[in-house]
């Protein structure tokens, strides 16, 4: 039986939106005096961009476990896929910056 809110697409979108929101909240509440480009350049200059990006991915544990515990395994698969994509982004940012 198909459960409501059980799709890979929903999980993938949730897994991408949450880390981006955390990153934006970090910018808004910690560096509200700087423009976003200066904030980004400061993180690149201090070599902390990959560290901040990897910390932003941790909140994906919340929807992942919520989907697992409520037996919405397709959505959990989507969150896991988004987390893998973000891990590759962190790896690439480590190599580039």
Secondary structure, 3 states (H helix, E strand, C coil): CCCCCCCHHHHHHHHHHHHHHHHHHHHHHHCCCCCHHHHHHHHHHCCCHHHHHHHHHCCHHHHHHHHHHCCCHHHHHHHHHHHHHHHHHHHHHHHHC
